[in-house]
Amino acid sequence: MTINWTLVLLDSRVPETVEEAVDRLMMILDDAQLNSITVMPEENLFTLHFSLGIAIRNAFSLHESGSNLLASCGAAHPDDASELIIKKLWIKLNHGD
């Protein structure tokens, strides 16, 4: 899964909360990508780890020391944070929460 990097770079401020990260993903992922996440069973979200998960970790600077987004996720590791962000995106797409 690819990300529209032009849109990521337009807002160079890194999201500081899970909600901001999900909102940013809603803006930069295209309709086909959002639809594929929407219809994906929750138990299959792990399959996005090496695509969307890596993109989130890199674009949202989850590896940087003192990351507010990492803290907002309540995670000690960037992989766990990106997993949570993907799950929250899935929930928003499926339930509007």
C-alpha positions, -999 to 999 in steps of 0.1 A, spaced: 0 0 0 15 33 -10 9 67 4 5 100 -16 37 115 -3 29 149 -19 0 153 5 21 141 34 48 167 26 22 195 23 16 193 60 50 187 73 39 188 109 39 153 124 6 143 140 8 144 178 -22 123 186 -37 91 173 -68 110 161 -46 134 141 -27 105 126 -60 88 116 -73 120 101 -41 125 81 -44 90 68 -80 97 58 -67 126 37 -37 110 20 -49 75 13 -69 72 -19 -105 58 -21 -93 24 -33 -68 21 -4 -94 32 22 -119 8 8 -95 -21 10 -89 -13 46 -126 -9 53 -135 -44 39 -106 -61 55 -115 -83 84 -100 -69 117 -80 -100 123 -62 -94 89 -50 -59 97 -16 -74 106 -10 -79 69 -5 -41 66 25 -42 89 52 -42 62 34 -17 39 12 9 56 27 2 90 62 11 77 49 41 59 33 54 91 64 48 112 85 67 88 62 95 78 50 102 113 85 99 128 76 73 153 112 63 157 122 97 170 130 101 207 102 120 225 76 113 199 43 128 211 24 104 188 42 74 202 32 86 237 -4 92 225 -6 56 214 6 45 248 32 23 230 68 17 238 77 6 203 69 23 169 56 -10 155 30 -12 183 20 25 176 15 20 139 -5 -11 146 -28 9 169 -31 37 143 -41 12 116 -67 -3 139 -81 31 149 -83 39 111 -102 6 105 -126 14 134 -133 49 120 -139 36 85 -162 9 98 -180 25 127 -174 62 123 -158 65 158 
